[in-house]
Amino acid sequence: MTDNALATVPQRKLWVRALLMLLMGMAFQLAAWVLVAVALLQLGFSAFTDQPNPRLQAFGRSMGRYLAQIAGFVAFATETLPFPFSDWPTGEL
């Protein structure tokens, strides 16, 4: 490889990461709205049954972990790509 080719490899990786960060940012916005919907559903269930729905609790927990994974990737705290590039986070305690 020439010196010019070596100099452009990291730049290309940065552009790929920038594109992935943009996509993950859009996924974050969508997931945040889904979490708001889950919270409103959970509020409704709690109002009528006096207890939270366990399936919504688990899903909300996993959605929160997913949002944290996206934030970590976008903030350069980790190189691990979140879902759909890796497994969906569990909702278990």
C-alpha positions as CSV (number, residue, x, y, z in Angstrom):
1,M,0.0,0.0,0.0
2,T,1.1,3.5,-0.6
3,D,1.1,6.2,2.0
4,N,-2.0,7.8,0.5
5,A,-3.9,4.6,0.7
6,L,-2.9,4.1,4.4
7,A,-4.0,7.7,5.2
8,T,-7.5,7.2,3.7
9,V,-8.4,3.9,5.6
10,P,-9.1,5.5,9.0
11,Q,-11.0,8.3,7.2
12,R,-13.2,5.7,5.5
13,K,-13.8,4.0,8.8
14,L,-14.8,7.3,10.4
15,W,-17.3,7.9,7.6
16,V,-18.8,4.5,8.1
17,R,-19.1,5.2,11.8
18,A,-20.7,8.5,11.1
19,L,-23.3,6.9,8.9
20,L,-24.0,4.3,11.6
21,M,-24.2,7.0,14.2
22,L,-26.8,8.8,12.1
23,L,-28.8,5.6,11.7
24,M,-28.5,4.8,15.4
25,G,-29.6,8.4,16.2
26,M,-32.8,7.9,14.2
27,A,-33.3,4.5,15.9
28,F,-32.9,6.2,19.3
29,Q,-35.6,8.7,18.5
30,L,-38.0,6.0,17.3
31,A,-37.2,3.8,20.4
32,A,-37.8,6.8,22.7
33,W,-41.3,7.3,21.3
34,V,-42.0,3.6,21.7
35,L,-40.8,3.8,25.3
36,V,-43.2,6.8,25.8
37,A,-46.1,4.6,24.4
38,V,-45.1,1.7,26.7
39,A,-45.1,4.1,29.7
40,L,-48.6,5.4,28.8
41,L,-49.9,1.8,28.3
42,Q,-48.4,0.9,31.7
43,L,-50.0,3.9,33.3
44,G,-53.4,2.8,31.8
45,F,-52.9,-0.8,33.0
46,S,-51.9,0.4,36.5
47,A,-55.0,2.6,36.7
48,F,-57.4,-0.2,35.9
49,T,-55.7,-3.2,37.6
50,D,-53.7,-1.5,40.5
51,Q,-50.5,-3.2,39.3
52,P,-48.1,-2.9,36.4
53,N,-48.2,-5.3,33.5
54,P,-45.1,-7.6,33.9
55,R,-44.6,-8.1,30.2
56,L,-44.6,-4.3,29.6
57,Q,-42.2,-4.0,32.5
58,A,-39.8,-6.4,30.9
59,F,-40.2,-4.7,27.5
60,G,-39.7,-1.2,29.0
61,R,-36.6,-2.4,30.8
62,S,-35.1,-3.9,27.6
63,M,-36.0,-0.8,25.7
64,G,-34.2,1.3,28.2
65,R,-31.1,-0.9,27.9
66,Y,-31.3,-0.5,24.1
67,L,-31.4,3.3,24.4
68,A,-28.4,3.1,26.7
69,Q,-26.5,0.9,24.1
70,I,-27.3,3.4,21.4
71,A,-26.1,6.3,23.6
72,G,-22.9,4.5,24.3
73,F,-22.2,3.9,20.7
74,V,-23.0,7.4,19.6
75,A,-20.9,8.9,22.4
76,F,-17.9,6.7,21.3
77,A,-18.0,4.9,24.7
78,T,-18.2,1.6,22.9
79,E,-17.5,0.2,19.5
80,T,-20.2,-2.5,19.9
81,L,-23.1,-1.8,17.5
82,P,-26.6,-2.1,19.1
83,F,-29.6,-4.0,17.6
84,P,-30.0,-4.9,14.7
85,F,-26.3,-5.5,14.5
86,S,-26.3,-7.4,17.8
87,D,-28.8,-9.2,20.0
88,W,-31.8,-7.3,21.5
89,P,-31.1,-6.6,25.2
90,T,-33.0,-8.7,27.7
91,G,-35.6,-7.3,30.0
92,E,-34.6,-9.5,32.9
93,L,-33.4,-8.0,36.2
